[in-house]
Amino acid sequence: MAMFVRRAVSSRNAIGFLIRSSLAAQSHKTSCLFSPNLITAPDLSTPDFLRDSRRGFAKGKKSKDDSSSGLVDVAPDIGPTVKAAASSQMEAAIDALSRDLTKLRTGRAAPGMLDHIVVETGGVKMPLNHLALVSVLDPKTLSINPYDPDTVKDLEKAIVSSPLGLNPKLEGQRLVASIPALTKEHIQAMCKIVTKSSEVVKQSIRRARQKALDTIKKAGSSLSKDEVKRLEKEVEELTKKFVKSAEDMCKSKEKEITTQA
């Protein structure tokens, strides 16, 4: 019994010692936390896994191409611009040819054959087709109907003065002009004019072609060889197209002049 009591006392002493030790340790820890001399800065260093992940995204070296603006210069596509300019110039040449051919008198009546005549009325010069409506009565007769009846005399004077050789007659408020038959000499002269007009328009078309080729040549350094060849071929095809159009117009006019109705 005495031995059991000694063991119990010993156990209480041991438990008490452990409790006192624990309290002392806590007290020491608390004093360290609030002691200005013993405050330890928190560890703000980057965790290992973040440091490792940053290594995988290391900043690479800049290449020479990226050092300036980071953009790649692309040569503009000059093809559409060159072809549009050439086509516009060639069309202008064809339009001029059409106007010149219309001025030539043939053995048949055509409403456009008076379009080039300029009429002076009231001190102002105006194209005849702005002052009157020209229509075909039959293959040999034209009718000129003035919009203003007061201009009929001025219209008659302008038509007689033109190189067409027409002598219109007044019928009411309109003029009627008979188309005289062409003489052999007149037919030959008209055909020569048509041939000359054909050559003039072809030269204009070829000048437009050369201008387009020169533009392509100047831009050659920024274009590939295949691109240059393609553009040159397209300009050549465009030239052939307009030259053929001019030739067809002139052949049709020659046939109109030489064929009498």
C-alpha positions in Angstrom: 0.0 0.0 0.0 2.8 2.4 0.8 4.5 1.6 -2.5 1.3 2.4 -4.4 1.0 5.8 -2.7 4.6 6.6 -3.7 3.9 5.8 -7.3 0.8 8.0 -7.4 2.7 10.9 -5.9 5.5 10.4 -8.4 3.1 10.4 -11.3 1.4 13.6 -10.1 4.8 15.2 -9.8 5.7 14.2 -13.3 2.5 15.5 -14.8 2.9 18.8 -12.9 6.4 19.1 -14.3 5.2 18.6 -17.8 2.5 21.2 -17.4 4.9 23.8 -16.0 7.4 23.1 -18.8 4.7 23.6 -21.4 3.6 26.9 -19.8 7.1 28.1 -19.7 7.7 27.3 -23.3 4.6 29.2 -24.4 5.5 32.2 -22.3 9.0 32.3 -23.8 7.5 32.0 -27.4 5.1 34.8 -26.7 7.8 37.1 -25.4 10.0 36.4 -28.5 7.1 37.4 -30.8 6.6 40.7 -29.1 10.2 41.6 -28.4 11.4 44.3 -30.8 14.8 42.8 -30.8 13.7 39.3 -31.6 11.1 39.9 -34.4 12.0 37.9 -37.4 11.1 39.1 -40.9 8.7 36.7 -42.6 10.2 34.6 -45.4 9.1 36.4 -48.5 11.4 34.5 -50.8 9.8 33.0 -53.9 8.7 29.4 -53.4 10.8 26.8 -55.2 8.0 25.7 -57.6 7.5 29.4 -58.8 11.3 29.8 -59.3 11.3 26.6 -61.3 8.4 27.7 -63.5 10.0 31.1 -64.2 13.0 29.4 -65.7 10.8 27.9 -68.4 9.7 31.4 -69.5 13.1 33.0 -69.7 13.2 36.1 -72.0 14.7 35.1 -75.4 17.0 37.2 -77.4 15.6 39.7 -79.9 16.3 38.9 -83.5 17.4 41.6 -85.9 14.0 41.6 -87.7 12.2 42.2 -84.4 14.5 44.9 -83.2 12.9 47.7 -85.2 9.1 47.6 -85.3 8.3 43.9 -85.2 6.4 44.3 -88.6 7.2 42.6 -91.8 7.1 44.9 -94.9 4.9 43.5 -97.6 5.2 44.9 -101.1 1.8 46.4 -102.3 0.0 44.6 -105.1 0.4 47.1 -108.0 -1.2 44.8 -110.6 -4.8 46.2 -110.3 -3.6 49.8 -110.3 -1.4 49.3 -113.4 -4.0 47.5 -115.4 -6.7 50.0 -114.4 -4.6 52.9 -115.6 -3.6 51.2 -118.8 -7.2 50.2 -119.5 -8.5 53.8 -118.9 -6.0 55.3 -121.3 -6.8 52.7 -124.0 -10.5 53.2 -123.6 -10.0 57.0 -124.0 -8.1 56.3 -127.3 -11.0 54.1 -128.5 -13.6 56.8 -127.6 -11.6 59.4 -129.5 -11.5 57.1 -132.6 -15.2 56.6 -132.4 -15.8 60.3 -132.4 -13.5 60.8 -135.4 -15.1 58.1 -137.4 -18.6 59.4 -136.7 -17.5 62.7 -138.3 -16.9 61.0 -141.7 -19.8 61.2 -144.0 -20.8 58.1 -145.8 -23.6 57.4 -148.3 -26.0 56.6 -145.5 -27.7 58.8 -143.0 -26.6 58.4 -139.4 -27.8 60.6 -136.4 -24.3 60.9 -135.0 -22.8 62.4 -138.1 -23.8 65.9 -137.0 -22.6 65.6 -133.4 -19.3 67.3 -134.1 -20.8 70.4 -135.6 -20.6 73.4 -133.3 -23.4 76.0 -133.5 -23.1 79.6 -132.5 -26.4 81.0 -131.2 -26.9 84.1 -129.0 -23.2 84.6 -128.9 -22.6 81.2 -127.3 -21.1 78.2 -129.1 -22.6 74.8 -128.4 -22.6 71.3 -129.9 -25.4 70.7 -132.4 -26.8 67.7 -130.4 -27.3 70.1 -127.4 -29.6 72.3 -129.4 -31.5 69.8 -131.6 -32.7 66.2 -131.9 -31.3 64.5 -134.9 -33.1 61.5 -136.3 -33.1 59.3 -139.5 -36.1 59.6 -141.8 -34.7 57.1 -144.2 -31.2 55.8 -145.2 -30.6 59.0 -147.2 -32.4 61.7 -145.1 -31.8 63.3 -141.7 -34.3 65.3 -139.7 -33.0 68.1 -137.4 -35.6 69.2 -134.8 -34.4 72.2 -132.7 -35.4 72.3 -129.0 -35.9 76.1 -129.5 -37.4 77.1 -132.8 -35.6 80.4 -132.7 -32.3 78.6 -133.2 -33.3 76.9 -136.5 -31.4 79.5 -138.7 -28.3 79.1 -136.6 -28.5 75.3 -137.0 -28.9 75.6 -140.8 -25.9 78.0 -141.1 -23.7 75.6 -139.0 -24.6 72.5 -141.1 -24.0 74.3 -144.4 -20.6 75.5 -143.2 -19.5 72.0 -142.1 -17.3 69.9 -144.4 -20.1 67.3 -144.8 -21.4 69.0 -147.9 -25.0 69.0 -146.8 -27.7 71.5 -147.7 -30.6 71.2 -145.3 -34.1 72.6 -146.2 -36.5 74.2 -143.8 -39.8 72.3 -143.3 -42.0 73.9 -140.8 -39.9 74.2 -137.6 -37.4 71.5 -138.5 -34.6 71.0 -141.0 -34.4 68.1 -143.5 -31.0 67.2 -144.9 -30.5 64.8 -147.8 -27.3 62.8 -147.9 -25.8 63.0 -151.4 -24.1 59.9 -152.9 -20.4 59.7 -152.5 -18.1 60.1 -155.5 -15.3 57.7 -156.1 -12.7 60.3 -155.1 -14.6 61.1 -151.9 -14.7 57.3 -151.0 -11.0 57.0 -151.5 -10.3 60.1 -149.4 -12.5 58.8 -146.6 -10.8 55.4 -146.6 -7.4 57.1 -146.2 -8.7 59.1 -143.2 -9.9 55.9 -141.6 -6.6 54.2 -142.1 -4.7 57.1 -140.6 -7.2 57.2 -137.7 -6.5 53.5 -137.1 -2.8 54.1 -136.9 -3.1 57.0 -134.5 -5.3 55.1 -132.1 -2.9 52.1 -132.2 0.0 54.4 -131.3 -2.0 55.8 -128.3 -2.8 52.2 -127.1 0.9 51.2 -127.4 2.0 54.3 -125.5 -0.4 53.2 -122.7 1.1 49.7 -122.9 4.7 51.0 -122.6 3.8 53.2 -119.7 2.3 50.2 -117.8 5.4 48.1 -118.6 7.7 50.8 -117.3 5.8 51.0 -114.1 6.1 47.3 -113.6 9.8 47.5 -114.3 10.4 50.2 -111.7 8.6 48.0 -109.1 10.5 44.9 -110.2 12.7 44.9 -107.1 9.7 44.5 -104.8 8.0 41.8 -107.0 9.0 38.2 -107.7 10.0 37.2 -111.2 6.8 35.2 -111.7 4.7 38.2 -110.6 6.5 40.5 -113.1 6.0 38.0 -115.9 2.3 37.6 -115.0 1.7 41.4 -115.0 3.5 41.9 -118.3 1.5 39.1 -119.9 -1.8 40.7 -118.7 -0.8 44.1 -120.1 0.0 42.5 -123.4 -3.4 40.8 -123.5 -5.1 44.1 -122.7 -3.2 45.8 -125.5 -4.2 43.1 -128.1 -7.8 43.4 -127.0 -8.0 47.2 -127.6 -6.0 47.1 -130.8 -8.4 44.5 -132.2 -11.3 46.7 -131.1 -9.8 49.6 -133.0 -9.2 47.5 -136.1 -12.8 46.2 -136.1 -14.2 49.7 -135.8 -12.1 50.9 -138.7 -13.0 47.9 -140.9 -16.7 48.5 -140.2 -16.4 52.2 -141.1 -14.5 51.4 -144.4 -17.3 48.9 -145.3 -19.9 51.6 -144.5 -18.1 54.1 -146.8 -17.6 51.8 -149.7 -21.0 50.1 -149.6 -23.7 52.2 -151.1 -27.4 51.5 -150.2 
